[in-house]
C-alpha cells in the first residue's frame, strides 16, 4: 500500500518551484545590472555631447555650464537628483577608463551598481597625482590594473561585505604607506550632514578625525553624567547628550548664539488652546511638527522666526522698479509661500535660496511680489547661464523647467 503521508514528493515539488523562481530572480537581477550599466554609459554619452557641443545648452558656448545643464536635463527626465547623476557619471568614467574588467562584469550583469561603486571608491585612492613623476604614475597604473583583475573575479563569487573587505585589504597592500595616504584622502571628505528622520526629528552626523570626535563625545558624556546626577529622574544620558550637542552648536547662552532663521508657522488656535487647529504647525520647507514642540518654539526659541499673522499685512511688497533688491518682507513672504526652491521637484530650502525676477531686471522686470520666486543657487545660475527656460505658473507660483532638448517638468502632485 502506498504511504500517502510521505512528505518527500511534496517537498521535492516545492523545491523545484522555488528553484525555478530563484533562477528567474537571478536572471532578472542580471538584467537590472546590465540596464544600469547601459544607463551609465548613456549618461556619459550625453555629457560628452554637451562638452563637444556646448552651444546646445548655453548661449555663450561654455562647456562647464553646458555639462551642468545636461546633468540637470537628465536628472529631470530620470527623476533623480543631480548628485545621483553625477555619482553615476564619476563611477562609470573611472571604471570604463581604468577598470575595464570590472566594467565588463557590470555590462554582463554580474556587477551591481552598488558593487561597482564600492570597488571604484576604494581603488580610486591608488591614482597618482597628475604632476607625479613618470615612474610613480606607472606604478599607480600597475596597481590599479592588479586591483581591476582581482575585483573582477571577486564580483563573481563574493557577497557585498566580503567584496568590500577584500578590495580594501588589497588596496591597503598596494598602497604600502596606507596610513598616511588614506588618512590624508579621508580628511578631504570630512563633512557634516543633516538627514530628516520623520516625526519632527533629524540626524546630524559629523564625519571627521577620530581623535577629535572621540574627544567631543567624551566631553558630552562627562557633562551629561554631571547633569544627570543633578536632575535625578529627568532626562536619560542619551537625551542629555543630544540636547547638549544641539545647544552647544547653536551657541545657546553665548554672545555668538545662532542667528540663522528657521521659519516656523504656528496656528493661532493652537496657542489659544481652542480645540484642534485646522492647520498643523510646521517648519517651513521641512514639514509638520507636533503641537507641544510648536508651542515651545513659539515661547522661547530665539533662533526661530515665528509667524502667527499675515506677515505682509501693512507692509509694502510691490516695489515696481523702485529697487532691484527684494525687501526683507518680500523675502520672508516668499520663504513662507514656497518653503523650498520653486522649481518643480527641487527640495532645497527657500531660506537659503536666491530671489529671482521671473522677468529679468535688465529686460524691464519689476521687484513685485508676483514677479519674484525663490530659486536655489544652483537653479539660479543655470537659469541665467543656460538655454533652459524657467516659467512661473500663475496660479500656484511653481516653476516649470523646459530644457534645451524639449523636456518639460510637471508640477508635483498635491498632498
Buried (B, 14 or more C-beta within 10 A) or exposed (E): EEEEEEEEEEEEEEEEEEEEEEEEEEEEEBEEBBEBBEBBBEBBEBBEBBEEEBEBBBEEEBBEBBBBBBBBBBBBBEEBEBEBBBBBBBBBBBBBEBBBBBBBBBBEBBBBBEBBBBBBBBBBBBBBEEEEEEEEBEBBBEBBBBBBEBBBEBBEEBEEEEBBEBBBEBBBEBBEEBEEBBEEEBEEEEEEEEEEEEEBEEEEEBEBEEEEEEEBEEBBBEBBEEBBEEEEEEBEEEEBBBBBBEEBEBEBEEEEEEEEBBBBBBBEEBBEEEEEBEEBBBBBBBEBBEBEBBBEBBEEBEBBBBBEEEBBEEEEBEBEEEEEEBBEBBBBBBBBBBBBBBBBBBEBBBBBBBBBBBEEBEEEBBBBBEBBBBBBEBBBBBBEBBBBEBEBEEEEBBBBBBBBBEEEBEEEEEE
